[in-house]
Amino acid sequence: MKKAIVVLRKSWKNPYVREYLKDYDSVVIYKSEKNIRYHKSVDYFFWANDIHNDFVAKYRHESNFFFFEDGFIRSSGLGADHIRPLSLVFDSQGIYYDSSCASDLESIISHYELTRDEYERARALKTLLIEHRVNKYNIDLSIKPTIESNGQKTILVVGQVESDHSILRGASVIQTNEKLLALVRENNPQSFIIYKPHPDTLVSARPGAVKEGCFYDQLVEKGSILDIFGQVDEVHTITSLAGFEALLRNIPVFTYGMPFYAGWGLTHDHYTCSRRERRIDLETLLFCALVKYPVYAGNDGQPCEVEEIIHLISKEDHQVSFSTKLLRTKRNFLKFLGFKF
């Protein structure tokens, strides 16, 4: 009997996690590691954020231990809004955004050699993503932001949720949006700087807000980042996936942490990672990150390929539903009262 034990603190995720683990005869989900015991015959799955406990520290290097997290093409809508993900990643070493240790994705990028057919698939996949305007969350696609740079070099600075583990475990010094903006302004005093906050900081009051006019020339809250890409000369980020999405559109990317796509010779990096010695091309990065690493499942929960997910997202209605608006209102009211999520 093939058994999985999952530790998942947010119960709204339980149904879709079971879908992704349907190959197991038994899937038992706990909200805490306190009530579980280790057995060699069982596979253990921890949401990658939930790692700071003695059980993980003791057993994380065992072959039956996995971390999992949302994939890079996630959904039409935010995880903060309880939207089901169309992809997950399962990692036996660490997780892609934690540059302090190796991950399965890093190992794949370090060693995988694409065949001729895989190169062709990677190029076609890049074209498909751009033509169908698909990225991680696929929100605000109907709003077209206009940049007012007046011919200056234009830089997009991408905001992030400052409590997110991609910053806490992927950046060592610059861990706030204000510090990022200040450094970009210091190094580019004559440039026109656009700042786009992370959508989660706008809809769910997660940490990451900056003071009005803080080292930027234009604030863009609404609209898809994909429409901004076509109006900028550079993208600067700590560890945001937007940097990867910009690379796919041949925009120079500057990183101030160590996201999974940095350190391979494709980005301008503020820091280095000694494990990442290989120089790769964009097709290799894209194929490893979007084909080899994640697992995809359609709305029916059935496994599928990334290309099917792109077509699915491109056909969906990207408007915010009434239930989502209600969830945001309830959550923000509870946070106002002091509740933590």
Backbone torsions as a table, in degrees:
resi	resn	phi	psi	omega
1	MET	NA	126.6	-178.1
2	LYS	-92.5	116.0	-173.0
3	LYS	-120.2	140.9	175.4
4	ALA	-123.1	137.8	171.3
5	ILE	-114.0	126.7	-177.1
6	VAL	-118.1	134.2	172.5
7	VAL	-107.1	116.2	-172.5
8	LEU	-144.0	110.7	-172.7
9	ARG	-76.5	-25.2	-178.2
10	LYS	-101.7	108.6	-170.6
11	SER	-68.7	-20.4	179.7
12	TRP	-65.7	-17.6	179.1
13	LYS	-82.9	-14.3	-172.1
14	ASN	-55.0	-47.9	-175.4
15	PRO	-61.1	-44.0	-176.8
16	TYR	-75.3	-27.6	175.9
17	VAL	-65.2	-38.6	175.9
18	ARG	-60.8	-37.7	178.5
19	GLU	-61.8	-41.6	-179.3
20	TYR	-72.3	-19.4	-179.6
21	LEU	-109.7	30.4	-174.8
22	LYS	-69.1	-12.9	176.2
23	ASP	-73.0	-11.8	179.9
24	TYR	-88.2	141.9	176.9
25	ASP	-69.9	-31.3	-178.8
26	SER	-140.1	129.6	175.7
27	VAL	-125.8	114.4	179.7
28	VAL	-111.6	126.0	-175.8
29	ILE	-111.0	128.5	176.8
30	TYR	-115.6	151.2	176.0
31	LYS	-85.8	-12.7	-177.8
32	SER	-147.7	153.8	178.1
33	GLU	-80.1	-5.3	-172.1
34	LYS	-65.5	-24.6	-174.8
35	ASN	-106.1	13.9	-178.6
36	ILE	-112.3	154.8	177.0
37	ARG	-123.9	152.5	-176.8
38	TYR	-88.2	133.4	173.8
39	HIS	-136.3	138.0	-179.2
40	LYS	-61.4	-28.2	-174.2
41	SER	-85.0	-1.3	-176.8
42	VAL	-113.0	142.7	172.6
43	ASP	-95.5	136.7	-176.7
44	TYR	-112.9	135.5	-178.6
45	PHE	-127.4	124.2	177.3
46	PHE	-119.5	131.5	169.0
47	TRP	-57.5	134.4	-165.5
48	ALA	-61.4	-24.6	177.3
49	ASN	-72.1	-24.7	-170.9
50	ASP	-95.6	63.7	-171.8
51	ILE	-116.2	-6.2	-172.1
52	HIS	-90.2	75.1	176.7
53	ASN	-154.6	164.8	-174.3
54	ASP	-66.0	-34.8	-179.3
55	PHE	-61.7	-46.9	178.8
56	VAL	-64.3	-45.2	-179.2
57	ALA	-57.9	-35.1	-176.8
58	LYS	-80.3	-36.6	-169.0
59	TYR	-116.6	0.6	-171.2
60	ARG	-61.7	-22.8	-178.7
61	HIS	-93.3	3.6	174.7
62	GLU	-72.9	152.8	-175.0
63	SER	-70.5	-14.6	-179.3
64	ASN	-104.1	26.0	-176.3
65	PHE	-120.6	129.4	-175.7
66	PHE	-137.2	145.2	169.1
67	PHE	-104.3	147.5	176.9
68	PHE	-139.6	159.7	-171.9
69	GLU	-163.1	166.2	175.2
70	ASP	-59.6	148.2	176.0
71	GLY	-82.9	-177.1	-172.3
72	PHE	-85.4	-19.7	168.6
73	ILE	-116.9	97.9	-164.0
74	ARG	-93.8	-52.0	-168.0
75	SER	-176.2	176.6	167.1
76	SER	-99.5	81.2	-175.9
77	GLY	134.9	169.4	-171.4
78	LEU	-91.1	148.9	170.9
79	GLY	-62.3	-32.4	177.5
80	ALA	-61.7	-22.5	178.1
81	ASP	-95.9	12.3	177.6
82	HIS	64.4	33.1	176.6
83	ILE	-82.2	132.0	-177.9
84	ARG	-64.4	132.7	178.8
85	PRO	-78.1	142.8	176.1
86	LEU	-92.1	-0.8	175.1
87	SER	-152.7	147.9	171.9
88	LEU	-133.3	157.6	170.8
89	VAL	-117.8	139.7	177.6
90	PHE	-119.7	125.6	-170.5
91	ASP	-128.7	129.2	-177.4
92	SER	-90.5	-8.2	-177.5
93	GLN	-109.0	-46.9	-177.4
94	GLY	-162.8	-126.4	173.4
95	ILE	-153.8	153.3	-168.3
96	TYR	-58.9	-30.5	-175.2
97	TYR	-89.8	-3.2	179.9
98	ASP	-96.8	96.3	-176.3
99	SER	-80.5	-2.2	179.0
100	SER	-74.1	-14.5	178.1
101	CYS	-146.6	167.3	-179.5
102	ALA	-70.6	157.0	173.8
103	SER	-132.8	166.8	175.9
104	ASP	-61.1	-38.4	179.6
105	LEU	-63.9	-44.0	178.3
106	GLU	-60.8	-40.3	179.1
107	SER	-65.9	-40.2	178.2
108	ILE	-62.0	-48.3	-179.1
109	ILE	-62.3	-36.0	-177.1
110	SER	-67.5	-25.7	-170.0
111	HIS	-128.2	-18.3	-171.0
112	TYR	-75.3	131.9	177.4
113	GLU	-110.1	119.3	-178.9
114	LEU	-73.2	142.3	171.1
115	THR	-80.8	172.4	178.1
116	ARG	-60.9	-42.5	179.4
117	ASP	-64.5	-36.6	179.7
118	GLU	-70.1	-34.8	173.9
119	TYR	-61.4	-44.3	179.5
120	GLU	-63.9	-39.6	178.2
121	ARG	-65.3	-40.7	179.7
122	ALA	-62.7	-42.6	179.3
123	ARG	-65.4	-41.7	178.9
124	ALA	-66.3	-37.0	179.6
125	LEU	-66.0	-41.6	176.9
126	LYS	-59.9	-46.2	178.9
127	THR	-61.6	-41.2	-179.5
128	LEU	-63.1	-44.3	179.0
129	LEU	-59.9	-43.6	-177.2
130	ILE	-71.6	-45.2	-178.4
131	GLU	-64.0	-36.6	-178.6
132	HIS	-93.7	1.8	175.4
133	ARG	53.6	53.9	-178.3
134	VAL	-109.3	134.2	171.4
135	ASN	-138.5	-150.8	-171.3
136	LYS	-70.9	-51.6	-172.4
137	TYR	-106.5	-23.6	174.8
138	ASN	56.0	56.7	179.2
139	ILE	-120.3	161.1	177.2
140	ASP	56.8	33.1	-175.8
141	LEU	-72.4	-19.7	-176.8
142	SER	-87.3	-12.5	-177.8
143	ILE	-97.3	127.1	-176.6
144	LYS	-108.7	98.1	-179.9
145	PRO	-69.1	143.8	177.9
146	THR	-111.0	129.4	-179.4
147	ILE	-95.2	138.1	-173.0
148	GLU	-114.7	55.0	-170.5
149	SER	-84.1	-15.4	178.2
150	ASN	57.1	39.0	174.5
151	GLY	84.3	-3.8	176.8
152	GLN	-71.5	159.3	168.9
153	LYS	-59.1	129.6	-172.2
154	THR	-112.7	127.1	-177.2
155	ILE	-119.1	130.6	173.1
156	LEU	-97.7	121.9	173.2
157	VAL	-104.2	124.8	-173.5
158	VAL	-99.4	120.6	178.1
159	GLY	-77.8	156.2	178.2
160	GLN	-136.0	165.9	172.4
161	VAL	-77.4	118.2	-169.8
162	GLU	-72.6	-17.5	175.9
163	SER	-89.2	-2.6	-178.1
164	ASP	-67.7	142.2	-177.5
165	HIS	-68.8	-18.3	175.6
166	SER	-65.1	-25.4	173.6
167	ILE	-89.8	-47.1	-176.7
168	LEU	-61.5	-31.4	-177.5
169	ARG	-115.2	1.7	179.2
170	GLY	-120.2	0.3	179.9
171	ALA	-140.2	137.0	-173.9
172	SER	-101.6	-32.9	-174.4
173	VAL	-119.7	-55.3	-178.6
174	ILE	-87.7	103.3	-174.5
175	GLN	-125.2	9.3	177.1
176	THR	-130.8	153.8	-180.0
177	ASN	-65.9	-35.0	179.3
178	GLU	-66.3	-40.4	177.3
179	LYS	-64.1	-39.6	178.1
180	LEU	-62.6	-48.8	179.7
181	LEU	-60.4	-41.7	-179.4
182	ALA	-62.5	-42.2	-178.8
183	LEU	-69.5	-40.9	178.5
184	VAL	-63.6	-42.0	177.2
185	ARG	-64.0	-41.6	179.8
186	GLU	-61.0	-39.9	-177.8
187	ASN	-84.4	-12.7	-176.9
188	ASN	-138.0	63.4	-172.3
189	PRO	-64.6	-25.5	-177.1
190	GLN	-98.3	1.4	-176.0
191	SER	-88.6	158.7	175.2
192	PHE	-92.9	116.8	-173.2
193	ILE	-106.4	123.7	175.1
194	ILE	-101.2	136.4	176.0
195	TYR	-118.6	124.9	176.0
196	LYS	-116.4	112.6	178.7
197	PRO	-67.4	157.5	173.4
198	HIS	-68.4	137.1	-177.6
199	PRO	-59.3	-31.1	179.8
200	ASP	-64.7	-29.8	178.5
201	THR	-73.7	-18.7	179.5
202	LEU	-89.7	-35.4	-173.3
203	VAL	-100.1	-16.2	-174.9
204	SER	-136.4	14.0	174.6
205	ALA	58.3	29.7	175.4
206	ARG	-76.0	153.3	-172.8
207	PRO	-64.8	139.2	179.2
208	GLY	150.9	-0.7	-179.7
209	ALA	-68.5	147.9	177.0
210	VAL	-120.0	160.2	178.4
211	LYS	-67.1	147.8	-178.7
212	GLU	-58.6	131.4	179.5
213	GLY	73.0	18.5	-174.2
214	CYS	-74.3	89.2	174.8
215	PHE	67.1	11.3	178.3
216	TYR	-121.6	161.4	179.9
217	ASP	-99.9	-28.0	179.9
218	GLN	-144.9	132.3	176.2
219	LEU	-100.4	129.5	176.9
220	VAL	-122.4	105.5	-179.6
221	GLU	-94.2	-37.8	-175.9
222	LYS	-106.1	151.9	-179.9
223	GLY	105.0	155.5	-178.8
224	SER	-77.1	140.0	176.2
225	ILE	-62.7	-22.9	179.4
226	LEU	-62.5	-33.6	178.9
227	ASP	-76.3	-24.6	176.5
228	ILE	-75.3	-36.1	-178.8
229	PHE	-50.7	-41.0	-176.7
230	GLY	-72.0	-3.2	-176.7
231	GLN	-119.6	10.1	-176.7
232	VAL	-125.1	159.8	179.0
233	ASP	-96.1	-28.4	-178.1
234	GLU	-146.2	156.3	172.5
235	VAL	-122.7	129.9	179.3
236	HIS	-119.9	132.7	-176.7
237	THR	-152.9	159.3	172.2
238	ILE	-76.9	-66.7	-180.0
239	THR	-142.8	11.3	-171.8
240	SER	-59.7	144.9	174.3
241	LEU	-61.8	-19.9	177.0
242	ALA	-57.7	-28.9	176.7
243	GLY	-64.2	-41.6	175.9
244	PHE	-64.1	-43.2	179.5
245	GLU	-64.6	-33.7	176.8
246	ALA	-70.0	-38.7	177.6
247	LEU	-57.9	-40.8	-179.5
248	LEU	-63.4	-19.2	179.0
249	ARG	-106.0	17.9	173.8
250	ASN	61.7	33.9	176.8
251	ILE	-99.1	133.9	176.0
252	PRO	-59.4	132.4	-176.0
253	VAL	-120.9	132.7	178.6
254	PHE	-115.1	125.1	-178.1
255	THR	-112.0	146.9	-179.0
256	TYR	-122.5	9.9	169.6
257	GLY	-132.1	-147.0	177.4
258	MET	-137.2	72.1	175.8
259	PRO	-67.4	168.9	-174.6
260	PHE	-60.8	-26.9	-176.0
261	TYR	-89.9	-2.8	179.8
262	ALA	-92.8	160.4	175.9
263	GLY	86.1	4.9	-177.2
264	TRP	-110.3	7.0	178.9
265	GLY	93.0	4.9	-178.1
266	LEU	-101.6	-14.9	-175.1
267	THR	-126.1	163.5	172.9
268	HIS	-95.1	111.0	-168.0
269	ASP	-110.6	133.4	176.8
270	HIS	-72.0	-28.0	179.8
271	TYR	-127.9	169.9	178.8
272	THR	-124.1	162.4	176.1
273	CYS	-129.3	116.5	-173.0
274	SER	-64.1	-23.4	179.7
275	ARG	-74.2	-23.0	-174.2
276	ARG	-95.3	82.9	-176.6
277	GLU	-95.6	-21.3	-174.6
278	ARG	-76.8	142.0	171.2
279	ARG	-101.7	127.0	-174.2
280	ILE	-125.1	169.5	173.6
281	ASP	-100.5	169.9	-175.5
282	LEU	-63.7	-36.0	-179.6
283	GLU	-62.1	-40.4	178.7
284	THR	-64.0	-45.2	178.6
285	LEU	-60.5	-47.2	-178.1
286	LEU	-62.3	-46.2	-177.0
287	PHE	-65.2	-43.8	-179.8
288	CYS	-64.8	-41.4	-174.1
289	ALA	-79.0	-31.3	-174.0
290	LEU	-109.2	-16.4	-179.5
291	VAL	-113.2	-51.3	-173.0
292	LYS	-76.6	-35.8	-169.6
293	TYR	-87.6	-48.5	-174.0
294	PRO	-83.2	168.5	169.5
295	VAL	-118.4	133.8	-176.2
296	TYR	-113.7	146.7	175.1
297	ALA	-146.7	132.9	180.0
298	GLY	-73.0	-176.2	-179.0
299	ASN	-62.0	-22.1	177.8
300	ASP	-86.7	1.1	178.9
301	GLY	83.0	0.4	-178.3
302	GLN	-85.1	142.5	178.7
303	PRO	-60.8	145.5	177.3
304	CYS	-155.9	179.7	-178.7
305	GLU	-96.2	163.2	-177.4
306	VAL	-60.2	-37.2	-179.8
307	GLU	-61.5	-37.3	177.8
308	GLU	-65.3	-37.3	178.9
309	ILE	-65.6	-41.2	179.1
310	ILE	-61.4	-45.2	178.6
311	HIS	-64.1	-38.7	179.4
312	LEU	-62.6	-48.5	-178.6
313	ILE	-63.9	-38.5	-176.8
314	SER	-65.5	-21.4	-178.6
315	LYS	-96.5	-6.6	-174.5
316	GLU	-82.5	156.6	173.2
317	ASP	-81.8	119.4	-173.2
318	HIS	-95.2	14.4	178.3
319	GLN	-74.5	147.5	177.9
320	VAL	-74.5	125.7	-176.9
321	SER	-75.5	163.3	177.8
322	PHE	-62.6	-40.9	-179.0
323	SER	-63.8	-35.4	177.7
324	THR	-68.1	-42.0	177.8
325	LYS	-62.3	-38.6	178.7
326	LEU	-65.9	-40.9	178.0
327	LEU	-62.1	-42.6	179.6
328	ARG	-62.8	-43.3	179.9
329	THR	-62.5	-45.9	179.5
330	LYS	-62.9	-44.8	-178.0
331	ARG	-64.2	-44.9	-178.3
332	ASN	-68.1	-33.0	176.1
333	PHE	-66.0	-43.3	178.9
334	LEU	-65.5	-36.4	176.5
335	LYS	-67.0	-36.6	176.2
336	PHE	-60.2	-34.4	179.1
337	LEU	-79.6	-6.5	176.4
338	GLY	107.2	0.6	178.0
339	PHE	-72.1	147.9	178.5
340	LYS	-114.8	146.6	-177.1
341	PHE	-120.8	NA	NA
